[in-house]
Amino acid sequence: GGAAGEKAAQTELGKLALKEMPKEKIAQLRGLFTEVGSKAGKESGLSIAQSVMKKINMEAVMVEVKEAAAVSAEKYAIKAREFQRLATKIAEEAGGRIGEEIGEELGGEAGEEAGGAAGERVGREAGEKAGFELVGEEGGKVGAIAGAKAGKKFGLKVGRDAGLKCGIEVGRLEGRTAGAAAGAAEALKHFKIGITKDKVASLKRLFAEVGTKAGYEAAKAKVAAAAAKRGEEEGSKFALEHGRKAGIAAAQKLKDKEDK
């Protein structure tokens, strides 16, 4: 800026005839020279600034800005993940608890009913076959009745036990899964930068509630069918042997009666 001002002043001075100019006039010209120098210096300063800006690596500047933004975003993401993990865990545990309760409530009954029905059917078939082989048609008839009775009796018992165990397992699993998903979704609605510990503490109850609700609905939708299937499987398995034995006993009793 200074060099440009000096140059401008020399140029302006060259336009004047100083030898013919009185001292008073020369003094008046000092203001003119000052103004010319200031203007030239300002223009030169702007030119230098523009030149320097062109030399700055704006690409490098943008990289720095992006890196800073990425660090800030990562910190936010870490806090959000921690908050979501907390919500997920609370809701998952709540969903699992209610799922077990539903499993216990519905599983035993569903397993017992399916096990009894399966046991009666399989026991009848096994008893009829065994009785027929021993005595013939009449033996098959009494064997079927005895086999069905024995099969149902054992089917009800093992079906209930199997259904209860299965119901609790399935209820817990379905409840935890649904509860966890509900908790994670609920966390996204409430997380924000600067969330306080008091606010987090107050939200724990809400996470437990949404987990319980989701777990209840999921367990109720799955438990009965799963417990019934398990009860049917166990009822059929045990009824086969007990039905056969009951059929043989009934047919043998009939045979002994006829032999007298």
C-alpha positions as CSV (number, residue, x, y, z in Angstrom):
1,G,0.0,0.0,0.0
2,G,2.8,2.4,0.9
3,A,4.7,1.8,-2.4
4,A,1.6,2.4,-4.4
5,G,0.9,5.6,-2.6
6,E,4.4,6.9,-3.2
7,K,4.1,6.1,-6.9
8,A,0.8,7.8,-7.2
9,A,2.1,10.9,-5.5
10,Q,5.2,11.0,-7.9
11,T,2.8,10.8,-10.9
12,E,0.7,13.6,-9.6
13,L,3.7,15.7,-8.8
14,G,5.0,15.3,-12.4
15,K,2.0,17.1,-13.6
16,L,2.8,20.3,-11.8
17,A,5.4,23.0,-12.5
18,L,7.0,23.4,-9.0
19,K,9.7,25.9,-10.0
20,E,7.0,28.5,-10.9
21,M,4.8,27.7,-7.9
22,P,4.9,29.9,-4.7
23,K,5.4,28.3,-1.3
24,E,1.8,28.9,-0.3
25,K,0.5,26.9,-3.2
26,I,2.9,24.1,-2.5
27,A,1.6,23.9,1.1
28,Q,-2.0,23.6,-0.2
29,L,-1.0,20.7,-2.4
30,R,0.0,18.6,0.6
31,G,-3.6,17.6,1.2
32,L,-3.9,16.6,-2.4
33,F,-0.9,14.3,-2.3
34,T,-2.1,12.7,1.0
35,E,-5.5,11.9,-0.6
36,V,-3.9,10.5,-3.7
37,G,-1.6,8.3,-1.7
38,S,-4.3,7.0,0.5
39,K,-6.5,6.1,-2.4
40,A,-3.7,4.3,-4.2
41,G,-2.8,2.5,-1.0
42,K,-6.3,1.3,-0.4
43,E,-6.7,0.0,-3.9
44,S,-3.3,-1.7,-3.7
45,G,-4.3,-3.3,-0.4
46,L,-7.5,-4.8,-1.9
47,S,-5.5,-6.1,-4.8
48,I,-3.0,-7.8,-2.5
49,A,-5.8,-9.3,-0.4
50,Q,-7.5,-10.7,-3.5
51,S,-4.2,-12.1,-4.6
52,V,-3.6,-13.8,-1.3
53,M,-7.1,-15.3,-1.2
54,K,-6.4,-16.9,-4.6
55,K,-3.3,-18.6,-3.3
56,I,-5.1,-20.1,-0.3
57,N,-5.9,-23.8,-0.8
58,M,-9.7,-23.7,-0.4
59,E,-9.8,-27.4,-0.9
60,A,-7.7,-27.9,2.2
61,V,-9.9,-25.5,4.2
62,M,-13.0,-27.5,3.2
63,V,-11.3,-30.7,4.3
64,E,-10.7,-29.2,7.7
65,V,-14.3,-28.0,7.9
66,K,-15.6,-31.5,7.0
67,E,-13.3,-33.2,9.5
68,A,-14.5,-30.9,12.3
69,A,-18.1,-31.6,11.3
70,A,-17.5,-35.3,11.2
71,V,-16.0,-35.3,14.7
72,S,-19.0,-33.5,16.0
73,A,-21.4,-35.8,14.2
74,E,-19.6,-38.9,15.6
75,K,-19.8,-37.6,19.1
76,Y,-23.6,-37.1,18.6
77,A,-23.9,-40.6,17.1
78,I,-22.1,-42.1,20.1
79,K,-24.3,-40.4,22.6
80,A,-27.4,-41.4,20.6
81,R,-26.3,-45.1,20.4
82,E,-25.7,-45.2,24.2
83,F,-29.1,-43.7,24.8
84,Q,-30.7,-46.2,22.4
85,R,-28.9,-49.1,24.0
86,L,-30.2,-48.1,27.4
87,A,-33.8,-47.9,26.1
88,T,-33.5,-51.1,24.2
89,K,-32.2,-53.0,27.2
90,I,-34.9,-51.7,29.5
91,A,-37.7,-52.4,27.1
92,E,-36.3,-55.8,26.1
93,E,-36.2,-57.0,29.8
94,A,-39.7,-55.7,30.4
95,G,-41.0,-57.5,27.2
96,G,-39.3,-60.7,28.3
97,R,-40.9,-60.6,31.7
98,I,-44.5,-60.1,30.4
99,G,-43.8,-62.7,27.7
100,E,-43.0,-65.3,30.3
101,E,-46.2,-64.5,32.2
102,I,-48.2,-64.9,29.0
103,G,-46.4,-68.1,28.3
104,E,-47.2,-69.5,31.7
105,E,-50.8,-68.4,31.4
106,L,-51.6,-69.7,28.0
107,G,-48.9,-72.4,27.3
108,G,-50.0,-75.0,29.8
109,E,-53.7,-74.8,28.8
110,A,-52.9,-74.9,25.1
111,G,-50.5,-77.8,25.5
112,E,-52.8,-79.8,27.7
113,E,-55.7,-79.5,25.2
114,A,-53.6,-80.4,22.2
115,G,-51.8,-83.2,24.0
116,G,-55.0,-84.7,25.3
117,A,-56.6,-84.7,21.8
118,A,-53.5,-86.1,20.2
119,G,-53.0,-88.7,22.9
120,E,-56.6,-89.9,22.6
121,R,-56.3,-90.2,18.8
122,V,-53.0,-92.0,18.8
123,G,-53.9,-94.2,21.8
124,R,-57.1,-95.4,20.1
125,E,-55.2,-96.3,16.9
126,A,-52.4,-98.1,18.9
127,G,-54.9,-99.9,21.2
128,E,-57.1,-101.0,18.3
129,K,-54.2,-102.5,16.4
130,A,-52.8,-104.3,19.4
131,G,-56.2,-105.7,20.4
132,F,-57.0,-106.8,16.9
133,E,-53.7,-108.7,16.6
134,L,-54.5,-110.5,19.9
135,V,-58.2,-111.4,19.7
136,G,-59.5,-110.2,16.3
137,E,-62.3,-107.7,15.6
138,E,-63.8,-107.7,19.1
139,G,-60.3,-107.3,20.6
140,G,-59.8,-104.3,18.3
141,K,-62.9,-102.7,19.6
142,V,-62.1,-103.0,23.3
143,G,-58.5,-102.2,22.5
144,A,-59.5,-99.0,20.8
145,I,-61.6,-97.8,23.7
146,A,-58.9,-98.7,26.3
147,G,-56.1,-97.2,24.2
148,A,-58.0,-93.9,23.7
149,K,-58.6,-93.6,27.4
150,A,-55.0,-94.3,28.3
151,G,-53.6,-92.1,25.5
152,K,-55.8,-89.2,26.5
153,K,-54.8,-89.4,30.2
154,F,-51.1,-89.3,29.5
155,G,-51.5,-86.9,26.6
156,L,-53.2,-84.3,28.9
157,K,-50.4,-84.6,31.5
158,V,-47.3,-84.5,29.2
159,G,-49.1,-82.0,26.9
160,R,-49.6,-79.6,29.7
161,D,-46.0,-79.9,31.0
162,A,-44.6,-79.5,27.5
163,G,-46.9,-76.6,26.6
164,L,-46.1,-74.8,29.8
165,K,-42.3,-75.1,29.2
166,C,-42.6,-74.1,25.6
167,G,-45.0,-71.2,26.3
168,I,-42.6,-69.7,28.8
169,E,-39.7,-70.1,26.4
170,V,-41.5,-68.7,23.3
171,G,-43.2,-66.0,25.4
172,R,-39.8,-64.8,26.7
173,L,-38.2,-64.8,23.3
174,E,-41.0,-63.1,21.5
175,G,-41.5,-60.6,24.3
176,R,-37.8,-59.7,24.4
177,T,-37.6,-59.3,20.7
178,A,-40.6,-57.1,20.4
179,G,-39.7,-55.2,23.5
180,A,-36.2,-54.4,22.2
181,A,-37.5,-53.2,18.9
182,A,-40.1,-51.0,20.6
183,G,-37.5,-49.5,23.0
184,A,-35.1,-48.7,20.2
185,A,-37.9,-46.9,18.2
186,E,-39.0,-45.0,21.3
187,A,-35.5,-43.8,22.0
188,L,-35.3,-42.1,18.6
189,K,-38.3,-40.0,19.5
190,H,-36.7,-38.5,22.7
191,F,-33.0,-38.2,22.1
192,K,-31.5,-34.8,21.6
193,I,-28.3,-32.9,22.2
194,G,-27.7,-32.1,25.8
195,I,-30.4,-34.4,27.2
196,T,-30.1,-34.3,31.0
197,K,-29.6,-37.2,33.4
198,D,-32.9,-36.4,35.1
199,K,-34.7,-36.6,31.8
200,V,-33.1,-39.9,31.0
201,A,-34.1,-41.2,34.4
202,S,-37.7,-40.2,33.8
203,L,-37.8,-41.9,30.4
204,K,-36.8,-45.3,31.9
205,R,-40.3,-45.9,33.0
206,L,-41.6,-45.0,29.6
207,F,-39.2,-47.5,27.9
208,A,-40.4,-50.2,30.3
209,E,-44.0,-49.5,29.5
210,V,-43.5,-49.6,25.7
211,G,-41.5,-52.8,26.1
212,T,-44.2,-54.4,28.2
213,K,-46.9,-53.5,25.8
214,A,-45.0,-54.8,22.7
215,G,-43.9,-57.9,24.5
216,Y,-47.5,-58.7,25.7
217,E,-48.9,-58.4,22.2
218,A,-46.1,-60.5,20.6
219,A,-46.2,-63.2,23.2
220,K,-50.0,-63.5,23.0
221,A,-49.9,-63.9,19.3
222,K,-47.3,-66.7,19.3
223,V,-47.5,-68.6,22.6
224,A,-50.7,-70.6,22.2
225,A,-49.9,-72.0,18.8
226,A,-46.4,-72.9,19.7
227,A,-47.4,-74.6,23.0
228,A,-50.2,-76.5,21.3
229,K,-47.8,-77.9,18.7
230,R,-45.4,-79.0,21.4
231,G,-48.2,-80.5,23.5
232,E,-49.4,-82.4,20.5
233,E,-46.0,-83.8,19.7
234,E,-45.4,-85.0,23.3
235,G,-48.9,-86.3,23.7
236,S,-48.6,-88.4,20.5
237,K,-45.3,-89.8,21.5
238,F,-46.3,-91.0,24.9
239,A,-49.8,-92.1,23.9
240,L,-48.5,-94.5,21.3
241,E,-46.9,-96.8,23.9
242,H,-49.5,-96.4,26.6
243,G,-52.4,-96.9,24.1
244,R,-50.8,-100.1,22.8
245,K,-50.4,-101.5,26.4
246,A,-53.9,-100.6,27.3
247,G,-55.3,-102.2,24.1
248,I,-53.4,-105.4,24.8
249,A,-54.6,-105.5,28.4
250,A,-58.3,-105.0,27.3
251,A,-58.1,-107.6,24.6
252,Q,-56.4,-110.1,26.9
253,K,-59.1,-109.6,29.4
254,L,-61.7,-110.3,26.7
255,K,-59.9,-113.4,25.6
256,D,-59.6,-114.8,29.1
257,K,-63.4,-114.2,29.6
258,E,-64.2,-116.1,26.4
259,D,-61.9,-119.0,27.2
260,K,-63.7,-119.7,30.5
